[in-house]
């Protein structure tokens, strides 16, 4: 079975192709083919990079439309030096990461006209992502015809949040209008939790976990009995932790002040909070943690302030998740920063030594994936899990494809 996964973002697309048999492997297999489109570096140009079986191609595409760029990207599956298929009809099913599923979509689902309409309607809640997800779905329809497509929603894993965690303390009418905490990064949090239980050899329903997805976007989830019971992102992905370019939680009174005193409008505030805040806003240089750490080495005081604020925010929100769980068995780090930055993990854990959490500095410094980096006598386990959203989507597609085959 050949499964194509398309992860369409606001300014980039990632895609990969898996080949699976009659049973799922315990560990994620290497994709047959991987590709990425990036529109961030040059206006009107999509940068394409494709890898398959040790071969790599890199191109700059002048076609600025997402559909055209995706069509060209998919052509590399069945022609050229990265070819892995004889023809496009070999693809059995396609999976998509869709950011916002609202209150109705609580699990992965086959994409139908009704589902596409719902994704479009929810674009008002995720204007940078849901439209891009729809464009990806349309591009697959144009290129591959009526191949089955599956939507896996980033909000779905958090759909069982208790009302006390989901409802904002404004007028109750907000909740009736759909203004509530939805949470995001759900595909990553769910995968990290499942992988953690596998690593530990314990039933997921017996564990209290805090999963830390730390990349350019950052969020935490408190997981009990295999269910997300609290999370840091909210109505939008802007809430919660300090991030690469997003502010995370700020006093809403600041926004009212800026509107009244400085004449800021909604678009200006959106630009500031989503793209000019966080590590980038404080350091004045970059939202990339690698650049922040480099700035600290070079003696940049604002880089040091930005890093210290990031750690403070991370510790504070871990504490909040801890309170929601009433205890902690395992702390899981995933995402680019979570997986690769030992200093972030060590400093985050240092605040919770009162729980009996003891991180092993030497082992942690190696950033070993899928391993426990806590000391043997630690009361809390600390795991590093590689983010595998594409594989999580592929697994769901495999299950759908089997059901389709059985029904036919």
Residue pairs with C-beta under 8 A, 6 or more apart in sequence:
1 19
1 20
1 21
1 92
1 93
1 398
1 401
2 17
2 18
2 19
2 32
2 85
2 90
2 91
2 92
3 17
3 18
3 19
3 20
3 91
3 92
3 93
3 94
3 95
3 394
3 397
3 398
3 401
4 15
4 16
4 17
4 77
4 91
4 93
4 94
4 95
4 140
5 15
5 16
5 17
5 18
5 94
5 95
5 96
5 97
5 390
5 393
5 394
5 397
6 13
6 14
6 15
6 70
6 94
6 95
6 96
6 97
6 136
6 139
6 140
7 13
7 14
7 15
7 96
7 97
7 389
7 390
7 393
8 66
8 96
8 97
8 132
8 133
8 135
8 136
9 129
9 132
10 128
10 129
10 132
11 38
11 39
11 40
12 36
12 37
12 38
12 39
12 40
13 36
13 37
13 66
13 69
13 70
13 73
13 132
13 136
14 34
14 35
14 36
14 37
14 390
15 34
15 35
15 36
15 70
15 73
15 74
16 31
16 33
16 34
16 35
16 390
16 394
17 31
17 32
17 33
17 34
17 77
17 84
17 85
17 91
18 29
18 31
18 32
18 391
18 394
19 32
20 29
20 394
20 398
24 395
24 398
26 198
28 388
28 391
31 390
32 52
32 53
32 84
33 50
33 51
33 52
33 76
33 77
33 82
33 84
34 50
34 51
34 52
35 48
35 49
35 50
35 51
35 73
35 76
36 48
36 49
37 46
37 47
37 48
37 61
37 69
37 70
37 73
38 46
38 47
38 49
39 45
39 46
39 47
39 64
41 47
42 60
44 62
44 64
45 60
45 61
45 62
45 64
46 60
46 61
46 63
46 64
46 69
47 58
47 59
47 60
47 61
48 57
48 58
48 59
48 60
48 61
48 69
48 72
48 73
49 56
49 57
49 58
50 56
50 57
50 58
50 73
50 76
50 82
51 82
52 76
52 82
52 83
52 84
53 82
53 84
55 81
55 82
56 82
57 76
57 80
57 81
57 82
61 68
61 69
61 72
63 69
63 72
66 132
66 135
66 136
66 139
67 135
67 138
67 139
67 142
70 136
70 139
70 140
70 143
71 139
71 142
71 143
74 88
74 143
74 144
76 82
76 83
77 83
77 84
77 85
77 88
77 91
78 84
78 85
78 86
78 87
78 88
85 91
88 143
88 144
91 144
91 147
92 147
92 148
92 401
93 147
93 148
93 149
93 150
93 397
93 400
93 401
93 404
94 140
94 144
94 147
94 148
94 149
94 150
94 397
95 108
95 149
95 150
95 151
95 152
95 393
95 394
95 396
95 397
96 111
96 133
96 136
96 137
96 140
96 149
96 150
96 151
96 152
96 393
97 133
97 152
97 154
97 187
97 389
97 393
98 119
98 130
98 133
98 151
98 152
98 153
98 154
99 126
99 129
99 130
99 133
99 153
99 154
99 155
99 184
99 237
100 119
100 122
100 123
100 125
100 126
100 129
100 130
100 153
100 154
100 155
100 182
101 118
101 119
101 122
101 151
101 153
101 154
101 155
101 156
101 159
102 118
102 121
102 122
102 125
102 155
102 178
102 182
103 159
103 178
103 180
104 118
105 115
105 118
105 151
105 153
105 155
105 156
106 153
106 156
106 159
106 160
107 153
107 156
108 150
108 151
108 152
108 153
108 156
108 393
108 396
108 400
109 115
109 150
109 151
110 148
110 149
110 150
110 151
110 400
111 137
111 149
111 150
111 151
115 151
116 134
116 137
119 130
119 133
119 134
119 137
119 151
120 130
120 131
120 134
122 130
123 130
123 131
123 134
125 178
125 182
125 235
125 236
126 236
126 237
128 274
133 151
137 149
137 151
140 147
140 149
141 149
148 400
148 401
148 404
150 393
150 396
150 397
150 400
152 187
152 392
152 393
152 396
153 186
154 184
154 185
154 186
154 187
155 182
155 183
155 184
155 186
156 186
157 183
157 186
157 187
157 189
157 190
157 221
157 228
158 181
158 182
158 183
158 184
158 186
158 189
158 221
158 228
158 231
160 227
160 228
160 229
161 181
161 183
161 228
161 229
161 230
161 231
162 229
165 181
165 229
165 230
165 231
165 324
166 175
166 180
166 181
167 175
167 180
167 181
168 174
168 175
168 179
168 180
168 181
168 234
168 235
170 179
174 180
179 235
180 235
181 231
181 233
181 234
181 235
181 239
182 233
182 234
182 235
183 219
183 221
183 228
183 231
183 232
183 233
183 234
184 217
184 219
184 231
184 233
184 237
185 213
185 217
185 219
185 221
185 233
185 237
186 221
186 228
187 389
187 392
187 393
188 211
188 213
188 334
188 335
188 387
188 389
188 392
189 211
189 213
189 219
189 221
189 223
189 228
189 231
190 228
190 392
191 385
191 387
191 388
191 389
191 391
191 392
192 211
192 213
192 332
192 334
192 385
192 387
193 204
193 207
193 209
193 211
193 221
193 223
193 226
193 332
194 204
195 370
195 385
195 388
196 204
196 207
196 209
196 211
196 330
196 332
196 383
196 385
197 203
197 204
197 207
199 370
199 371
199 372
199 383
199 385
200 207
200 330
200 372
200 381
200 383
204 226
205 225
205 226
207 223
207 329
207 330
208 222
208 223
208 224
208 325
208 326
208 327
208 328
208 329
208 330
209 222
209 223
209 224
209 328
209 329
209 330
209 331
209 332
210 220
210 221
210 222
210 223
210 318
210 321
210 322
210 325
210 328
210 330
210 331
210 332
211 220
211 221
211 223
211 332
211 334
212 218
212 220
212 314
212 318
212 331
212 332
212 333
212 334
212 335
212 338
212 348
213 219
213 220
213 221
213 334
213 335
213 338
213 387
214 241
214 314
214 333
214 334
214 335
214 336
214 337
214 338
214 341
214 344
215 244
215 335
215 336
215 337
215 338
215 387
216 243
216 244
216 245
216 287
216 288
216 336
217 237
217 243
217 244
217 246
218 232
218 240
218 241
218 242
218 243
218 244
218 248
218 314
218 335
218 337
219 231
219 232
219 233
219 237
219 240
219 241
220 231
220 232
220 240
220 241
220 317
220 318
220 321
221 228
221 230
221 231
221 232
221 321
222 228
222 229
222 230
222 231
222 321
222 322
222 324
222 325
223 229
223 325
224 325
229 324
229 325
230 320
230 321
230 324
230 325
231 240
232 239
232 240
232 241
232 248
232 317
232 320
232 321
233 239
233 240
234 240
237 246
238 246
238 247
238 248
238 273
238 274
239 248
239 249
240 248
240 249
240 317
241 248
241 313
241 314
241 317
242 248
242 278
242 279
242 309
242 310
242 313
242 314
243 278
243 279
243 287
244 278
244 279
244 280
244 287
244 288
244 289
245 274
245 275
245 276
245 277
245 278
245 279
245 280
245 281
245 287
246 273
246 274
246 275
246 277
246 278
247 272
247 273
247 277
247 278
247 281
248 278
248 313
250 273
255 264
255 269
258 264
258 269
259 265
259 269
264 272
272 281
278 287
279 286
279 287
279 288
279 289
279 292
279 306
279 307
279 310
280 286
280 287
282 302
282 305
282 306
282 309
283 291
283 292
283 295
283 300
283 302
283 303
283 305
283 306
284 302
285 291
285 292
285 295
285 300
285 302
285 303
286 292
286 295
289 310
289 336
289 337
289 341
289 344
291 303
292 303
292 306
292 307
292 310
293 303
293 307
293 341
293 343
294 303
295 302
295 303
295 304
296 303
296 304
296 307
310 344
311 344
311 347
311 348
314 344
314 348
315 347
315 348
315 351
318 331
318 348
318 351
318 352
319 351
322 328
322 352
322 355
328 352
328 355
328 357
328 380
329 380
329 381
330 380
330 381
330 382
330 383
331 349
331 352
331 357
331 380
331 381
331 382
331 383
332 382
332 383
332 384
332 385
333 339
333 345
333 382
333 383
333 384
333 385
334 384
334 385
334 386
334 387
335 387
336 387
337 344
338 344
338 345
338 384
338 387
339 367
339 369
339 384
339 385
339 386
339 387
340 367
341 367
342 364
342 365
342 366
342 367
345 359
345 364
345 373
345 382
345 384
346 359
346 361
346 364
349 357
349 359
349 382
350 359
352 380
355 379
355 380
356 378
356 379
356 380
357 374
357 378
357 379
357 380
357 382
358 374
358 375
358 377
358 378
358 379
359 373
359 374
359 375
359 378
359 382
360 373
360 374
360 375
363 371
363 373
364 373
364 382
367 384
368 384
369 384
369 385
369 386
370 383
370 384
370 385
370 386
371 383
371 384
372 381
372 382
372 383
373 382
373 383
373 384
374 380
374 381
374 382
